[in-house]
Amino acid sequence: MLLWSVWTTILLLTPLDAAEEEEDVRAGCSTAVNDLVYIVDGSWSVGFADFDTAKQWLINITSQFDISSHYTQVAVIQYSDTPRLEIPLGKHQGGAELIQAIRSITYLGGNTQTGRAIRFAVDHVFSSSQRASQVKNRIAVVVTDGKSQDDVVDASIDARAEGITVFAVGVGSEITTSELVSIANRPSTTYVLYAEDYTTIDRIRDSMEQKLCEESVCPTRIPVASRDEKGFELMVGMNIQKKAKKINGSLVSETAFSLTASTDITENTREIFPEGLPPSYVFIATLRLKRSSSKLTFDLWRVLSKDKEIQAAVTLSEKDKTVTFTTTSVTNTDQRVIFKAGFQTLYDGKWHQLKLLVRPSQVTSFLDDQLIQEVMLEPVEPIYINGETQVAKRRGTDITVPVEIQKLRLYCDPHQSERETACEIYSVDDERCPLNRTATVEEEDCNCVVGPPGQRGLPGRMGFRGEKGREGPPGPDGKPGKDGKPGETGPPGLEGKKGEDGPAGPRGEPGLIGNKGDRGEPGLLGEPGPPGPMGEKGELGPPGEAGSVGEPGLPGISGLAGTPGPKIEHGSPDVLLSSHVLQLLLGDPKTFPGQMGYVITPACSGSAPGSNPCRKASKGEASRKHPKQVLEPPQLGLLEAKEQMFNSELLLDI
């Protein structure tokens, strides 16, 4: 049991020891935990060149952040008719990688649907964050150069309802101020920015960077006149009002607090500046130095690291009548600016307002709203937040220096330096100061012992009715009301001008099969097609009809001499004819005396070897006649009849 108790004690103490040994942590604008979404206009009115300028502007204002899964994650939406997610939230975990991705974005072109793009960011981009429970700031920056063609009010209200801070950046002369105000958070003086055109948009770069940083590291607000300013009310944050004695301030209407040597104003920096200091800020202190403290050198305000190194401080020295500002440095441990002239009256034991305007490259000092000096600064780096923040501490010690403080603030907006007056100092003559100021009667500074409080006095007379106070700050946006009843239908409007042809829509799905249409008219005769392939050989057809008798052929070759025939007496016509016909049959071209006749070509079987008497005569040959071929058709018929008689007689003889 004892062993278990010892082991449990070790386990419980180990995390504490580890936390004590944890290294100091830097915090600032660059290390803020943000989900940052740029919503960039890519409509036709922008153009290719100006769109490239807009991309470079995004790169410039993003370079101040540490891009990683632990700090700032960035997404980019380009929109026209529809939004297009160019860079998903958290996709790129390095600055160089993100810059290359922004440069690779191609111009979209189209109409201007700003409201649709804002709603897309709310529903699909911010909601996709993988660290919704850890992120501290959700910021959208809308960049547009013209009036939206859809409604932006409802989408912007929904964005603010989801805790998204919306900045509206208007570029050019076609923008509508009322629309930008509807898009952005309130007040519009903080969340709406303007640029004359894209060529001059870089002029608002510093302002945009500062506002993004304010949103990242300045979550609290200070009530000032009719508005709330982002900043740190150190009188409250440092618990001065609880720890110090309440006294009369510089005016009858003001209250101050007196710090003594026993008053310790020390708080953890994580509680005061959880995200570090903004790159630009305004430090203001309204105070009165007691004679006992005016001879000392002390830090009116300082931020220490865990190792007690000063990271930011405002130091007062009565001996030198100087004011020293200390801040961090990239090259050295720190850097100090000493204002040696103009602060003599600060140490006269009266109420004064000290103001320092701090920017990344310079610091400017004021006393009772009068400019004293401006000094350049080297580049600074974020502060460590694991240390302490203190008020009115002697240099190098934790001893409190007696001082009376009426105001101690740090504004994040550097322009507050121009708006903040020193009217609480009665000697200040400013037309912005109220006319009914009354100075407090200053008591002599002595080392008297404070006695017990006296009896409560009688109530005084009722005073005159006071003047009407200043208008208070606007309240938060109310919840959307219920939908009203539909109004009456208005008269038809005038027919508008024909708009430009929109881009071709996506291909639709195939429609249903329609009914069969009527048979169309025959088309025109087409061109002849190419010859088809040769068909298979067909079957042998039936014999054809006998053709007409052709023209007589050419004379044949003489046949061989026949054997002598029987002796026949001369003078008989029949014998003459038979002899003649026999000569024709034997192929002899000679005819008997006194007769002319056709030459008969011998039969193919009786042709001489090597000859071709059966070949088809050519056209020329068929038209030629034997020289003796002069019989007329009637004579030819007689010849044929006699020839038949001869054949009959010849057969009988055989």
PAVOTI-808671 format. One line per 2 residues: for each residue x negated, y negated, z of C-alpha. Coordinates in steps of 0.5 Angstrom, whole numbers, plus 500, padded with zeros to 3 digits. Example, Ala and Ser with C-alpha at 12.3 -4.5 7.8 and 13.67 -1.06 7.14 Angstrom:
<atoms>
475:509:516; 473:502:514
</atoms>
This chain:
<atoms>
500:500:500; 494:495:502
491:497:495; 497:495:491
498:489:495; 491:487:493
492:489:486; 498:485:485
495:479:488; 489:479:483
494:480:477; 498:473:480
492:469:481; 488:471:474
493:467:470; 492:461:474
484:462:474; 485:462:466
489:456:466; 484:452:470
478:454:465; 482:453:459
479:448:455; 482:441:454
487:440:448; 487:434:443
494:432:441; 496:426:436
500:425:430; 495:430:426
497:436:431; 504:435:432
509:441:431; 513:438:425
518:442:420; 517:436:414
521:437:408; 520:432:402
526:431:398; 524:428:391
528:425:385; 526:429:379
532:426:374; 531:423:367
530:415:370; 524:417:374
520:419:368; 513:424:367
508:418:369; 512:416:375
514:423:377; 506:424:378
505:418:382; 511:420:387
507:427:388; 500:423:389
504:419:394; 506:425:398
499:428:398; 497:421:401
502:421:407; 501:428:408
494:428:409; 494:425:416
497:432:418; 494:438:420
497:443:416; 498:450:419
503:455:422; 501:452:429
502:444:427; 506:441:421
509:445:416; 511:442:409
516:444:404; 518:440:397
525:440:394; 525:437:387
532:435:385; 536:433:379
543:436:377; 541:442:382
536:442:387; 529:446:386
525:449:392; 518:447:389
514:449:396; 518:453:401
517:451:408; 511:454:411
508:457:405; 502:454:405
497:454:411; 492:449:409
491:442:407; 487:443:400
492:449:399; 498:445:400
495:439:396; 494:443:390
501:446:390; 504:439:390
500:437:384; 502:443:380
510:441:381; 513:440:374
518:435:372; 525:437:372
529:432:369; 537:431:369
542:427:373; 542:425:380
545:429:385; 542:427:392
548:429:396; 547:436:394
539:436:395; 540:434:402
545:439:403; 541:444:400
535:442:405; 540:443:411
543:450:409; 537:453:406
530:450:408; 530:448:415
534:454:417; 529:458:414
524:456:419; 520:462:422
519:458:429; 525:454:430
525:455:437; 517:452:438
518:446:433; 519:439:436
521:435:430; 525:436:424
524:431:419; 526:430:412
524:424:407; 529:423:401
525:419:395; 530:416:390
530:411:384; 537:410:383
545:411:385; 547:418:387
552:421:382; 555:425:388
557:424:395; 551:423:400
555:421:406; 558:428:409
551:431:407; 547:426:411
552:426:417; 551:434:417
543:433:417; 543:429:423
548:433:427; 543:439:426
538:434:429; 534:433:423
531:426:422; 532:423:415
528:417:412; 530:414:406
525:411:401; 528:407:395
524:406:389; 526:400:384
532:396:382; 537:401:381
538:403:388; 544:402:392
542:399:399; 548:402:402
547:409:400; 540:409:403
543:406:409; 548:412:409
543:417:408; 538:415:413
538:415:421; 539:409:425
537:403:425; 536:402:418
530:398:419; 526:404:422
528:409:417; 529:406:410
523:403:406; 523:400:400
518:400:394; 519:395:388
517:401:383; 513:407:383
506:403:381; 507:399:388
510:405:392; 503:406:395
504:399:399; 509:403:403
504:408:405; 501:406:411
508:404:414; 511:411:412
505:414:415; 506:410:422
513:412:422; 512:419:421
507:419:426; 512:415:431
517:420:430; 512:426:432
509:423:438; 514:418:440
520:422:442; 522:417:448
526:410:447; 525:403:450
531:399:451; 530:392:448
535:386:447; 540:389:442
536:395:439; 532:401:442
524:401:440; 520:408:440
515:408:445; 513:409:452
516:405:458; 510:406:463
513:403:469; 518:409:469
513:414:466; 508:413:471
513:412:477; 511:405:479
518:403:481; 518:409:486
511:408:489; 510:401:489
513:395:493; 519:391:489
518:384:489; 520:378:485
518:377:478; 515:371:474
522:369:473; 528:369:478
531:374:473; 525:379:473
523:384:478; 516:386:479
512:391:483; 506:390:488
501:395:488; 496:396:494
490:400:495; 494:405:498
498:406:492; 496:411:487
499:411:480; 496:417:477
500:422:473; 498:428:468
497:426:461; 501:432:458
507:429:462; 506:421:459
503:423:452; 505:430:451
503:429:443; 498:424:444
497:417:442; 500:414:435
495:411:431; 498:404:431
501:402:438; 502:395:442
500:395:449; 503:390:453
502:388:460; 506:382:464
502:382:471; 499:377:476
492:378:479; 491:377:486
485:373:489; 482:379:492
483:383:486; 481:378:481
473:379:483; 473:386:481
472:390:475; 478:395:474
482:399:469; 489:396:468
491:403:464; 486:408:462
487:416:460; 482:421:462
480:427:459; 479:433:464
472:432:465; 474:424:467
471:421:460; 475:415:458
479:416:452; 483:410:452
483:404:457; 484:396:458
479:394:463; 479:387:466
473:383:469; 474:377:473
466:376:473; 465:375:466
473:373:464; 473:378:459
478:384:457; 475:390:454
479:396:450; 476:403:450
478:408:445; 476:415:442
471:415:436; 469:420:431
462:419:431; 460:417:438
463:419:445; 467:413:445
467:405:442; 469:399:446
471:392:444; 470:386:449
474:380:448; 469:375:451
473:368:450; 480:366:451
482:370:457; 479:365:463
487:363:465; 488:371:466
484:370:472; 488:364:475
492:368:480; 499:366:476
503:371:471; 501:372:464
502:377:459; 497:381:456
498:384:449; 493:388:445
495:390:437; 492:397:436
491:399:429; 487:405:426
482:400:423; 482:394:428
485:391:435; 488:384:436
488:381:443; 494:376:445
495:372:451; 502:369:453
503:370:445; 497:366:443
492:370:438; 485:371:441
481:375:437; 481:381:432
476:386:432; 474:392:427
474:399:429; 471:405:427
475:411:425; 478:414:432
480:422:433; 486:424:438
486:424:445; 485:430:450
492:431:454; 489:436:459
487:430:464; 490:424:467
493:417:466; 492:412:471
494:405:473; 490:399:476
484:404:478; 477:401:480
472:403:474; 469:409:475
473:411:482; 480:413:484
481:407:488; 487:403:487
486:395:486; 491:391:488
495:388:483; 503:385:481
506:388:475; 512:386:472
512:390:465; 507:396:462
509:398:456; 506:402:450
510:401:443; 509:405:437
511:401:432; 506:396:431
511:391:428; 514:390:435
508:385:436; 511:380:432
518:381:435; 516:382:442
516:375:446; 512:372:452
519:368:454; 518:372:461
512:367:462; 515:360:464
510:356:461; 511:359:454
514:355:449; 518:359:444
524:357:440; 526:364:441
526:364:449; 533:362:452
534:355:455; 536:357:462
530:360:465; 528:359:472
521:360:474; 520:364:481
517:360:486; 510:363:487
507:364:494; 500:363:496
496:369:496; 494:370:503
491:376:507; 497:375:512
500:381:516; 507:383:513
512:383:519; 518:387:520
524:385:515; 529:380:518
536:380:519; 541:380:513
543:373:511; 550:371:510
553:372:503; 552:366:498
557:362:494; 559:365:488
556:362:482; 558:359:476
561:364:470; 555:367:466
554:366:459; 556:372:454
551:377:454; 548:379:448
551:384:443; 549:391:446
546:397:441; 550:401:437
553:407:440; 551:414:437
555:416:431; 562:419:433
564:426:431; 568:426:424
575:425:424; 581:429:422
582:429:414; 588:424:413
594:425:409; 593:425:401
594:418:398; 599:417:393
597:418:386; 594:412:383
595:409:376; 591:412:370
584:409:370; 581:406:363
578:412:359; 570:412:360
565:412:355; 563:418:352
557:421:357; 551:424:354
551:431:352; 549:435:358
544:441:358; 546:447:355
549:452:360; 548:459:362
550:464:357; 557:467:359
559:474:360; 562:478:354
570:476:353; 575:482:352
576:485:346; 581:481:342
587:484:337; 585:487:330
586:481:325; 589:481:318
585:484:312; 581:478:309
580:476:302; 575:480:298
569:477:298; 564:475:292
561:480:288; 554:482:292
548:482:288; 546:489:285
543:494:290; 536:497:289
536:504:285; 538:510:289
534:516:290; 534:521:284
539:526:286; 538:534:285
539:538:279; 546:539:277
549:546:274; 548:547:266
554:544:263; 559:547:258
557:547:250; 558:541:247
562:540:241; 559:541:234
556:534:232; 557:531:225
553:533:219; 546:530:219
542:527:213; 538:531:209
532:533:211; 525:532:208
523:537:202; 520:543:205
513:547:204; 513:552:198
514:559:200; 510:565:198
512:568:191; 517:573:191
517:580:187; 520:580:180
527:580:180; 531:584:175
531:582:168; 537:578:166
540:575:160; 540:568:158
546:564:157; 551:566:162
552:560:167; 553:564:172
546:567:171; 544:561:171
547:559:177; 545:565:181
538:564:179; 538:557:181
541:558:188; 536:564:189
530:559:187; 533:554:192
533:560:198; 526:562:196
524:555:197; 522:553:190
523:546:189; 523:547:181
530:547:178; 532:550:172
533:546:166; 538:541:165
540:541:172; 539:537:178
540:539:185; 538:538:193
532:542:196; 534:547:201
529:547:207; 527:555:208
529:558:214; 524:557:220
522:564:220; 520:564:213
515:558:215; 508:559:213
503:560:219; 501:553:222
506:549:220; 512:546:223
518:546:218; 523:546:224
521:539:227; 526:534:228
525:529:222; 524:522:224
528:516:223; 524:514:217
523:521:214; 531:523:215
532:517:210; 528:519:204
530:524:199; 527:529:194
525:525:187; 530:530:184
535:529:189; 540:525:185
547:529:185; 553:526:187
558:529:192; 562:532:187
557:536:184; 554:538:190
561:541:192; 561:545:185
554:547:187; 556:550:194
562:554:190; 557:557:185
552:559:191; 557:563:194
559:567:188; 552:568:187
551:571:194; 557:575:193
554:578:187; 547:579:190
550:583:196; 553:587:191
547:589:187; 543:590:193
</atoms>
